[in-house]
Amino acid sequence: MKKTVIYLMAMLLVLSSLTPLQTSAADDLTGHAYEQQIRELMALGIITGYEDGTVKPEREVTRAEFARMVVKSFELETQLEAAEFTSAAAETIDFKDVQAGAWYTPSIMDAVKAGITVGYPDNTFRPNELISREQMASMVSRALTAKGVLTDTETIPALSFGDSESISDYSKKDVRILTHLGIMRGNTDNTFAPKQESKRWMVALVMIKAREVVFPPTPLEFQASSIDADSTTVVKHFSTFADAKAYVQNNANVDVVERSKQIVWMKNGLAVTNAYTEVYPTADLKWGTGSRASQFKPYTTTNTELKYLDSTATSIKVELAGKVGYVKPSVVRLIPTQMLGGRSYYEKNQYGSLVHRIYNHSTGTYATAGAIGKAPAVFQAGTKYYSFDGAVFTDEAGKLVTEAHQYFSKLPLSTKTSYTAEELDKFLTDNFPYYNKTVAGKLWTVSPLAGSGSYFKQIEETHKVNALYLLAHAIHESQWGTSKIAQDKNNLFGYGAVDADAYNGAYSYATFKESILDAAVRINKNYHQVGGAYYNGSILGNKALGMNVRYASDPLWGEKIGGHMYRIDVYLGKKDMYKENLGFASFNDSESGLNFRSGAGVENTALYALPEAGIPVVITGEAKDSKGATWYKVLPEQKQYTDAYVHSAFIKQLPLAE
């Protein structure tokens, strides 16, 4: 059995009744009938002791305790680096009875992300209620799905317990699956007792058996398997990945290579992350060297769709936001085309705007952040289009339809908005979505950000950070200023709000203005200067270019904030859209990069060098050098300069959605 001990920063939180953690022999566990199984889970950090050195194997388990156990058992914990900025609003817990900072909050967040639980209809989780057997069955069954273990319920027996009718409808399918797999079983009197609470030793047995399904020992490491509906059938076992892959490639009736029931190679399909995922530049899963390797370290969170390209025995080759990289097999789920229940897509709405429908592969549901920009001219209403970077679109068969970038996602953010402070405040007042609604425990009758337009404009002038962008960023991170972090700490940008404990990690400010100023200073230093620690272009971008590479784990963070900018611009009169002439750097990447000079001609001083092709620039004019060659005058990425010049051969026009 695979035994992996994962030590996370989240484990250092002060837990109440589960405060760490004694894994040495405890008097109340020694000699217990299931001592061996419990100690195995304790070694993995799945079951923990109490402060007094006991384990209490006969104690009933609460829903909060079980959420922590199941998340750790299936290795579904969020493992995010402490990036300087994270999307605090996106990590907000909505359950009325789950408080920020509670020991169980990170585990419940992870369980919700993985699709293991949705809580109760009254928007509660009830963390202190005891877990029932049927609730346990449902959560474990969903965890199996999150790890890519699928069971065809049409081929397994119906429930035959004497009390089957007393099992809740939502749980009957899950009970069938778990009893069929041998993870749970009935009592000697042929009852299942669905409402009965479970003791810690009982949960330990379920966790042990469930882990054997997810991480089972196999006679040979790799299997060549066929696909039948939503399940796989092993056709042949192999000792090496290369042999299994070659066999599948040469047999029309075999579709995938599996390792321990996890698909690790497939003929076609989609890769979807099931945990925090780092995307490495090479198949050995190591970062490169040099300043660019330090600046460009893309990572993403659960339920991110990746374009699947290929696999090795130890890595999966994917494309994230149009850029090729490699990920660990353990952090992605490969879904063959035949098994896809859905996938994210773009469409043109009735107003000509672009809408992104985002599919959750754990829950089978779609969500959207609304209109994110202008739909490409070739788009037809009612047709689905697909893209991994929000710019290069294909049809369902993968045939190229068009390349069309969103203006606000690719706009260098040292530009100025056309809108005045008064106009920004008008938008905030007129469009505040929570009038007479309760958010974060408060009934809202006024827009909390209204009146801050002057702050955004002042900082735009003094720090050269676009005021429309800053406003859109604040709206996104702070839920229009209503989030608990915004209200309690005047923190509009989620600074310090790391994913593992957003509320307690968030920095406090005396006023909203201080928060805006601090964010602008840090963004300038780290994201908008070529030598900045997280510089990948001073645009919102995505996980390939721009602030989104290192600012937030959400791969659509840039798209969502760009969407806010678009909607504000549409409401206020479309003064900003297409205002700037956008090009992008086109050159062969090298250590030295592309030089931008103080004047037209190579004899002029090199002010800075763009480190990577594709970074957008604002073209402000043209000039001729001494030989008559055309140079573009551009808005500098380094804000200490007024103008910069680059040879026109190295700049191409950015194809925008118009």
Buried (B, 14 or more C-beta within 10 A) or exposed (E): EEEEEEEBBBBEBEBEBBBBBBBEEBEBBEEBEBBEBBBBBBEBBBBBBBEEEBBBBEBBBBBBBBBBBBBBBBBBBBBBBEBBBBBBBBBBBEBEBBEBEBBBBBBBBBBBBBBBBEBEEEEEBBBEBBBBBBBBBBBBBBBBBBBBBBBEBEEBEEBEBEBBEEBBEEBBBBBBBBBBBEBBEBEEEEBBBBEBBBBBBBBBBBBBBBBBBBBEEEEEBBBBBBBEEBBBEEBBBBEEBEBBBBBBEEEEEBBBBBBBBBBBBBBEBBBBBBBBBBBBBEBEBEEEEEEBEEBBBBBBBBBBBBBBEBBBBEBBBBBBBBBBBBBBBBBBBBBBBBBBEEBBBBBBBEEEBBBBBBBBBBBEEBEBBEBBBBBBEEBEEEBEBBBBBBBBBBEEEEEEBBBBBBBBBBBBBBBBBBBBBEBBBBBBBEEBEBEEEEBBEEEBEEBBBBBBBBBBBBBBEEBBBBBBBBBBBBBBBBBBBBBBBBBEBBBBBBBBBBBBBBBBBBBEBEEBBBBBBBBBEBBBBBBBBBEBEBBBBBBBBBBBBBBBBBBBBBBBBBBBBBBBBBBBBBEBEEEBBEBBBBBBBEBEBEEEBBBBBBBBBBEBEBBBBBBBBBBBBBBBEEBEBEEEBEBBBBBBBBBEEEBBBBBBEBBEEBBBBE
